[in-house]
Amino acid sequence: MFGLGVPELVLILVIGLVIFGPGKLPGVGKALGQSIREFKSANKEDDEPQNMVNVTEKPKELAENNILEKK
């Protein structure tokens, strides 16, 4: 997981406790988790093909226009 071992994770937790305090740390963790979840879902939506209907209809329209122009 990102090349982080147990000692590094413990250090990050201790720094988080010092900065945010024990009362706010669960809220910060929850907000961070929600942000990561939203980011992943936005990336997943970006990977899906965008409106494939237009991609297949466009060549048909171009072919019909070319046939009509030749007459």
C-alpha positions as CSV (number, residue, x, y, z in Angstrom):
1,M,0.0,0.0,0.0
2,F,2.0,3.0,-1.3
3,G,5.2,1.5,0.2
4,L,4.1,2.4,3.7
5,G,4.9,0.0,6.5
6,V,3.6,-0.2,10.0
7,P,6.1,2.3,11.5
8,E,5.2,4.9,8.8
9,L,1.5,4.5,9.5
10,V,2.0,4.8,13.2
11,L,4.0,8.0,12.7
12,I,1.2,9.4,10.5
13,L,-1.4,8.5,13.2
14,V,0.7,10.2,15.9
15,I,1.1,13.4,13.8
16,G,-2.6,13.4,13.1
17,L,-3.3,13.1,16.8
18,V,-1.0,16.0,17.6
19,I,-2.4,18.2,14.8
20,F,-6.2,17.5,15.1
21,G,-6.5,16.1,18.6
22,P,-8.3,12.9,19.6
23,G,-11.7,14.5,19.4
24,K,-11.6,15.6,15.8
25,L,-9.5,12.7,14.4
26,P,-12.6,10.4,13.7
27,G,-14.3,13.2,11.8
28,V,-11.2,13.9,9.7
29,G,-10.9,10.2,8.9
30,K,-14.5,10.0,7.9
31,A,-14.2,13.1,5.6
32,L,-11.0,11.7,4.1
33,G,-12.7,8.4,3.4
34,Q,-15.7,10.1,1.7
35,S,-13.4,12.2,-0.4
36,I,-11.5,9.2,-1.6
37,R,-14.7,7.3,-2.4
38,E,-16.1,10.3,-4.4
39,F,-12.8,10.6,-6.3
40,K,-12.8,6.9,-7.2
41,S,-16.4,7.0,-8.4
42,A,-15.7,10.1,-10.5
43,N,-12.7,8.3,-12.1
44,K,-14.8,5.2,-12.8
45,E,-17.5,7.4,-14.5
46,D,-14.7,9.0,-16.7
47,D,-13.6,5.6,-17.9
48,E,-17.0,4.7,-19.4
49,P,-17.5,5.3,-23.1
50,Q,-19.1,8.6,-23.9
51,N,-22.3,8.4,-25.9
52,M,-21.5,5.6,-28.3
53,V,-24.7,6.2,-30.3
54,N,-23.3,9.3,-31.8
55,V,-20.1,7.5,-32.9
56,T,-22.1,4.9,-34.8
57,E,-24.6,7.3,-36.3
58,K,-22.1,9.8,-37.6
59,P,-20.6,7.5,-40.3
60,K,-24.1,6.6,-41.5
61,E,-25.0,10.3,-41.9
62,L,-21.8,11.1,-43.7
63,A,-22.4,8.2,-46.1
64,E,-25.9,9.4,-46.8
65,N,-24.7,12.9,-47.4
66,N,-22.1,11.7,-49.9
67,I,-24.6,9.6,-51.8
68,L,-27.0,12.6,-52.0
69,E,-24.2,15.0,-53.2
70,K,-23.1,12.7,-56.0
71,K,-26.6,12.6,-57.6
